[in-house]
Amino acid sequence: MVTQTRGRRKLDEAAPADSPQFRFYDNRQKYLLFVTTTNEKQRTAERVAQELPYLRPRPPALRLFDAGTGDGTVLAMAQRALHHRYPGVPFCVVAKEISGEDVRLALQKMADRLMEHPQTVLVFTNLLYSEAPWLTPRKLDDQGRIAWREVPLTGTSAHELDAQIQAQTDFVSRAWATRTSPETGNPSYVAPAVLVLYRADQRFGLDGIIPRPQAAQLPYDLIIASQPFRARLSAERKVRNVLAPLARALAPSGRLVVVQSTGRDPGLQIVRGIWPDEAPFATPREVLTAALSRDLGEAFLVPAPEEQPEQVTFTYGLELSTGELDSSIGTSTLLAAWNAAVYVAQIEDHRLTDAITSGRYLTATQDVLQRHKGLWFENESFVVLRR
């Protein structure tokens, strides 16, 4: 099959650099440092894997949706766990990600997944939460200008597959162009885009699950929603814009796994060493699930904590070398810890300047690290089931 590409796009001017609003891409380097200095991705993937025994996939494939795939670490680990449990089942994996740079990083992890589990269709898209599960924009104008590329990969080694996957970088850099909302600081796509990857030697068996433009998509057996929204948003907005659309994309007996921060940890203590009244985590689990249950109605079930054998809360931490805190704490360790704390608490860049220039952040961070002999954070999770 010939690779198909429809449409081109151009990056609009973003919000001013001194904008007081939260801006998504201001967090870019914080995110990368956070991912590489903590084990949050690994612990989240372990939590997701606890749901796999309860899945009831139906032909023609097990369908997974990752609602905000980031650099692809959680997605790749989830695929490994799925292969271990369902080695002979075809997979359709759809990853929503607005950042083209994150898509590039995620693609670097996918050749090995396609080698281990050849019967996999991989889909990346920049569509909204309410659109991405169905790979169809809501607006008719957007449907007509979607950039849709289908790439059958040839070869018999991960090296060969990876070379063809990396060749999609130019398409991603064009297709994932964004504009920034002056009201919220969040990015949105300039035009919608979908990238479909699969192995050409599996084309016959995968024909029934390869998505086509404006064709109906089947619902999902498993949806991952790890930190998919701004912590400070109201429960109603989180439900309306993110969680309810995702839940409605579940197949019967499908499971939506939601993960969010609690702030019940030393990380928030660092933040409050600078801003004593900081309270970024506005919707604890019980508030969010209550709002979600009201919106979804009786077709869905949000089990109470005592009804779930899986972890309701789990911790992750800053990765430290043995003895790193035994004597004086190095500046690089303090910087990594500070970065993790303000990243998790989603502190806007314009608020960080005074704490950094005065050096107060070093004192606040060192105090917490020494008091707790390290740094850890707490996440909470819950599952939404479609009856």
C-alpha positions as CSV (number, residue, x, y, z in Angstrom):
1,M,0.0,0.0,0.0
2,V,1.3,3.5,-0.8
3,T,1.9,5.8,2.1
4,Q,-0.9,8.4,2.2
5,T,-0.6,12.0,3.3
6,R,-3.3,14.6,3.2
7,G,-2.8,18.2,4.0
8,R,0.0,20.4,5.5
9,R,-0.1,22.8,8.4
10,K,1.8,25.8,9.7
11,L,2.6,26.7,13.3
12,D,0.7,29.8,14.5
13,E,2.2,32.4,16.8
14,A,2.1,31.3,20.4
15,A,1.2,33.4,23.4
16,P,3.7,36.0,24.6
17,A,6.6,34.7,26.5
18,D,5.6,36.8,29.6
19,S,2.1,35.5,29.6
20,P,0.8,35.0,33.2
21,Q,-1.3,32.0,32.1
22,F,-0.1,28.5,32.4
23,R,1.5,27.5,29.1
24,F,1.8,23.9,28.1
25,Y,5.2,24.1,26.4
26,D,6.8,26.0,29.2
27,N,6.8,22.6,31.0
28,R,8.7,20.8,28.2
29,Q,12.1,20.6,29.8
30,K,10.7,20.1,33.2
31,Y,8.8,17.1,31.9
32,L,11.9,15.5,30.3
33,L,13.9,16.0,33.5
34,F,11.1,14.6,35.6
35,V,10.7,11.5,33.4
36,T,14.4,10.7,33.6
37,T,15.0,11.3,37.3
38,T,11.9,9.7,38.8
39,N,10.3,6.2,38.4
40,E,6.7,7.7,38.0
41,K,6.3,6.1,34.5
42,Q,7.3,2.7,35.7
43,R,5.0,2.8,38.7
44,T,2.1,4.0,36.6
45,A,2.6,1.2,34.0
46,E,2.6,-1.3,36.9
47,R,-0.7,0.1,38.1
48,V,-2.2,-0.2,34.6
49,A,-1.0,-3.8,34.3
50,Q,-3.1,-4.7,37.3
51,E,-6.2,-4.2,35.2
52,L,-5.2,-6.7,32.4
53,P,-6.7,-9.8,34.1
54,Y,-10.1,-8.2,34.0
55,L,-10.1,-7.4,30.3
56,R,-12.6,-9.2,28.0
57,P,-11.4,-8.5,24.5
58,R,-13.5,-9.5,21.6
59,P,-12.6,-10.1,17.9
60,P,-11.2,-8.6,15.8
61,A,-8.7,-7.1,18.3
62,L,-7.9,-5.9,21.8
63,R,-8.1,-2.1,21.6
64,L,-6.0,0.2,23.8
65,F,-6.3,4.0,24.0
66,D,-3.6,6.1,25.7
67,A,-5.0,9.5,26.6
68,G,-1.9,11.6,26.6
69,T,1.0,9.3,25.7
70,G,3.8,11.7,26.5
71,D,7.2,10.2,25.6
72,G,5.6,6.8,25.2
73,T,7.2,5.1,28.3
74,V,3.9,4.0,29.9
75,L,2.5,3.0,26.5
76,A,5.5,0.8,25.7
77,M,5.4,-0.9,29.1
78,A,1.6,-1.5,28.8
79,Q,2.2,-3.1,25.4
80,R,4.8,-5.4,26.9
81,A,2.4,-6.5,29.6
82,L,-0.4,-6.9,27.1
83,H,1.8,-9.1,24.9
84,H,2.7,-11.2,27.9
85,R,-0.9,-11.9,28.7
86,Y,-2.4,-12.0,25.2
87,P,0.5,-13.1,22.9
88,G,-1.8,-14.3,20.1
89,V,-4.4,-11.5,20.1
90,P,-4.2,-8.6,17.5
91,F,-3.8,-5.2,19.1
92,C,-5.1,-1.8,17.9
93,V,-3.2,0.8,19.9
94,V,-4.2,4.5,19.6
95,A,-2.1,7.2,21.3
96,K,-3.3,10.7,21.7
97,E,-0.6,13.3,22.0
98,I,-0.6,17.0,21.2
99,S,3.2,17.5,21.3
100,G,5.0,16.5,18.1
101,E,8.3,16.3,20.1
102,D,6.7,13.7,22.4
103,V,5.4,11.7,19.5
104,R,8.9,11.6,18.1
105,L,10.2,10.2,21.4
106,A,7.4,7.7,21.6
107,L,8.0,6.5,18.1
108,Q,11.6,5.6,19.1
109,K,10.2,2.9,21.4
110,M,7.8,1.3,18.9
111,A,10.0,-0.8,16.7
112,D,10.7,-3.3,19.4
113,R,6.9,-3.5,20.2
114,L,6.1,-4.3,16.6
115,M,8.8,-7.0,16.5
116,E,7.6,-8.7,19.7
117,H,3.9,-8.4,18.8
118,P,3.7,-8.3,15.0
119,Q,-0.1,-8.2,15.0
120,T,-0.2,-4.6,16.1
121,V,-1.7,-1.5,14.5
122,L,-0.2,1.6,16.0
123,V,-2.0,4.9,15.6
124,F,-0.8,8.4,16.8
125,T,-3.1,11.4,16.7
126,N,-3.3,15.0,17.9
127,L,-7.1,15.2,18.1
128,L,-9.0,16.4,21.2
129,Y,-10.0,14.0,23.9
130,S,-13.6,14.1,22.6
131,E,-12.4,13.3,19.1
132,A,-9.3,11.1,19.4
133,P,-10.9,7.8,20.3
134,W,-12.9,7.9,17.1
135,L,-10.1,9.5,15.0
136,T,-12.6,11.9,13.6
137,P,-12.8,15.7,14.2
138,R,-16.1,17.1,15.2
139,K,-16.1,20.0,12.8
140,L,-16.8,19.2,9.1
141,D,-14.1,21.6,8.0
142,D,-11.5,19.7,10.1
143,Q,-12.7,16.4,8.7
144,G,-11.9,17.6,5.2
145,R,-8.4,18.7,6.0
146,I,-7.1,16.0,8.2
147,A,-3.5,14.8,7.5
148,W,-3.9,11.0,7.4
149,R,-0.8,8.9,6.8
150,E,-0.8,5.2,6.6
151,V,2.6,3.4,6.6
152,P,3.0,-0.3,6.0
153,L,6.5,-1.2,7.4
154,T,8.7,-3.7,5.7
155,G,11.6,-5.8,7.0
156,T,12.3,-8.6,9.4
157,S,14.3,-6.7,12.2
158,A,13.7,-4.0,14.7
159,H,16.5,-2.0,13.0
160,E,14.7,-2.0,9.6
161,L,11.3,-1.1,11.2
162,D,12.9,1.7,13.3
163,A,14.5,3.3,10.2
164,Q,11.1,3.5,8.5
165,I,9.4,4.8,11.7
166,Q,12.0,7.5,12.2
167,A,11.5,8.5,8.6
168,Q,8.1,9.8,9.7
169,T,9.7,12.6,11.8
170,D,9.3,15.2,9.1
171,F,5.6,14.4,8.7
172,V,5.1,14.6,12.5
173,S,7.0,18.0,12.7
174,R,4.6,19.4,10.1
175,A,1.4,17.7,11.1
176,W,1.7,18.2,14.8
177,A,1.9,22.0,14.6
178,T,0.0,23.8,17.4
179,R,-1.5,27.1,18.3
180,T,-1.7,28.3,21.9
181,S,-4.9,29.4,23.5
182,P,-4.5,33.0,24.9
183,E,-7.2,32.2,27.5
184,T,-5.9,28.9,29.0
185,G,-2.3,28.6,27.6
186,N,-3.1,25.1,26.4
187,P,-2.2,24.1,22.9
188,S,-4.6,22.9,20.2
189,Y,-3.9,21.5,16.8
190,V,-3.6,23.8,13.8
191,A,-5.1,20.9,11.8
192,P,-5.9,17.3,12.7
193,A,-3.5,14.5,12.0
194,V,-3.3,10.7,12.2
195,L,-0.3,8.5,11.7
196,V,-1.1,4.7,11.2
197,L,1.8,2.2,11.4
198,Y,1.7,-1.6,11.0
199,R,3.8,-4.4,9.6
200,A,3.2,-5.0,5.9
201,D,3.7,-8.8,6.3
202,Q,0.7,-8.8,8.7
203,R,-1.5,-6.7,6.4
204,F,-3.9,-9.4,5.5
205,G,-4.7,-10.4,9.1
206,L,-4.9,-6.8,10.3
207,D,-7.1,-5.5,7.6
208,G,-10.2,-5.5,9.8
209,I,-8.6,-3.2,12.4
210,I,-6.6,-0.8,10.3
211,P,-8.5,2.5,10.7
212,R,-9.6,4.5,7.7
213,P,-10.5,8.2,7.4
214,Q,-14.0,9.0,8.6
215,A,-14.8,5.3,9.1
216,A,-16.5,4.2,12.3
217,Q,-14.0,3.0,15.0
218,L,-14.7,0.3,17.5
219,P,-14.7,1.1,21.2
220,Y,-11.8,0.3,23.6
221,D,-11.1,-2.5,26.0
222,L,-8.6,-0.4,28.0
223,I,-8.1,3.3,28.3
224,I,-5.2,4.9,30.1
225,A,-5.7,8.4,31.5
226,S,-2.6,9.3,33.6
227,Q,-2.5,12.9,34.6
228,P,-4.5,14.0,31.6
229,F,-5.6,17.4,32.9
230,R,-4.5,20.5,34.8
231,A,-4.7,19.7,38.5
232,R,-6.3,23.0,39.4
233,L,-9.3,22.6,37.1
234,S,-12.7,21.9,38.6
235,A,-14.1,18.4,38.7
236,E,-16.8,19.4,36.3
237,R,-14.4,20.6,33.6
238,K,-12.2,17.5,34.0
239,V,-15.2,15.3,33.6
240,R,-16.8,17.3,30.7
241,N,-13.7,17.8,28.7
242,V,-11.7,14.6,29.3
243,L,-13.0,11.8,31.5
244,A,-16.6,11.5,30.3
245,P,-15.7,11.4,26.6
246,L,-13.1,8.8,27.3
247,A,-15.5,6.7,29.3
248,R,-18.0,6.8,26.5
249,A,-15.4,5.3,24.2
250,L,-15.2,2.1,26.3
251,A,-16.5,-1.2,25.0
252,P,-18.8,-3.3,27.2
253,S,-16.8,-4.4,30.2
254,G,-14.0,-2.0,29.1
255,R,-11.9,-0.3,31.8
256,L,-10.7,3.3,32.0
257,V,-7.8,3.7,34.4
258,V,-7.4,7.3,35.8
259,V,-4.3,8.4,37.7
260,Q,-3.7,11.7,39.4
261,S,-1.5,13.3,42.1
262,T,-2.7,13.7,45.7
263,G,-0.1,16.1,47.2
264,R,0.1,14.0,50.3
265,D,3.8,13.7,50.0
266,P,7.2,15.5,50.6
267,G,7.0,16.9,47.1
268,L,4.2,19.3,48.1
269,Q,6.2,20.2,51.3
270,I,9.0,21.5,49.1
271,V,6.5,23.7,47.2
272,R,5.0,25.0,50.4
273,G,8.4,25.9,51.7
274,I,8.2,28.7,49.1
275,W,4.4,29.2,48.8
276,P,2.9,28.1,52.2
277,D,-0.7,28.2,51.0
278,E,-0.3,26.4,47.8
279,A,-3.1,23.8,47.1
280,P,-2.8,22.7,43.5
281,F,-4.7,19.4,43.7
282,A,-8.3,20.6,43.6
283,T,-10.2,17.4,42.9
284,P,-9.3,14.4,45.2
285,R,-10.5,11.0,44.1
286,E,-13.9,11.1,45.9
287,V,-14.8,14.6,44.4
288,L,-13.8,13.6,40.9
289,T,-15.5,10.2,40.9
290,A,-18.7,11.8,42.3
291,A,-18.8,14.3,39.5
292,L,-18.1,11.6,36.9
293,S,-20.8,9.3,38.2
294,R,-23.4,12.1,38.0
295,D,-22.4,12.8,34.4
296,L,-22.2,9.2,33.2
297,G,-25.3,7.7,34.8
298,E,-26.1,4.0,35.4
299,A,-24.4,2.7,32.2
300,F,-21.1,3.1,34.0
301,L,-19.7,2.0,37.3
302,V,-17.0,3.7,39.4
303,P,-16.2,1.2,42.2
304,A,-15.5,2.5,45.7
305,P,-11.9,2.0,47.0
306,E,-12.9,-0.9,49.2
307,E,-14.4,-2.7,46.1
308,Q,-11.1,-2.6,44.2
309,P,-8.4,-5.2,44.8
310,E,-6.0,-3.0,42.9
311,Q,-3.9,-0.2,44.4
312,V,-5.9,2.9,45.1
313,T,-2.8,4.8,45.9
314,F,0.8,4.2,45.0
315,T,4.1,6.1,45.4
316,Y,7.0,6.8,43.2
317,G,10.2,8.7,43.9
318,L,13.3,10.5,42.8
319,E,15.9,8.0,41.7
320,L,19.0,8.5,43.9
321,S,22.4,6.7,44.0
322,T,23.4,4.8,47.1
323,G,24.8,7.2,49.6
324,E,23.8,10.3,47.7
325,L,22.2,11.9,50.7
326,D,24.8,10.7,53.3
327,S,26.9,13.9,53.2
328,S,26.2,17.2,51.5
329,I,23.6,17.1,48.8
330,G,24.9,18.0,45.4
331,T,23.4,20.8,43.4
332,S,22.3,18.5,40.6
333,T,20.3,16.4,43.1
334,L,18.7,19.5,44.5
335,L,17.8,20.8,41.0
336,A,16.2,17.4,40.1
337,A,14.2,17.3,43.3
338,W,13.0,20.9,42.9
339,N,12.1,20.3,39.3
340,A,10.1,17.2,40.2
341,A,8.2,19.1,43.0
342,V,7.2,22.1,40.9
343,Y,6.4,19.9,37.9
344,V,4.0,17.7,39.8
345,A,2.4,20.8,41.5
346,Q,2.2,22.5,38.1
347,I,3.7,25.8,39.2
348,E,3.7,28.3,36.4
349,D,7.1,29.5,35.1
350,H,6.5,33.2,35.9
351,R,6.0,32.3,39.6
352,L,9.4,30.5,39.8
353,T,11.7,33.4,39.1
354,D,11.8,34.9,42.6
355,A,12.4,31.6,44.3
356,I,15.2,30.7,41.9
357,T,17.0,34.0,41.8
358,S,16.9,34.3,45.6
359,G,18.2,30.8,46.1
360,R,15.3,30.0,48.5
361,Y,14.4,26.9,46.5
362,L,17.7,25.2,47.3
363,T,17.1,25.6,51.1
364,A,13.5,24.4,50.9
365,T,14.5,21.4,48.8
366,Q,17.5,20.4,50.9
367,D,15.4,20.6,54.1
368,V,12.8,18.2,52.8
369,L,15.4,15.8,51.3
370,Q,17.3,15.6,54.5
371,R,14.2,15.3,56.7
372,H,12.7,12.4,54.6
373,K,16.0,10.8,53.5
374,G,14.8,11.2,49.9
375,L,11.9,12.4,47.9
376,W,8.7,10.6,47.0
377,F,5.2,11.5,45.6
378,E,1.8,9.9,45.9
379,N,-0.6,9.2,43.1
380,E,-4.2,7.9,43.4
381,S,-6.1,5.9,40.9
382,F,-9.6,4.7,40.1
383,V,-11.3,2.7,37.4
384,V,-14.4,3.4,35.4
385,L,-16.2,0.4,34.1
386,R,-18.8,0.2,31.3
387,R,-21.4,-2.2,32.3
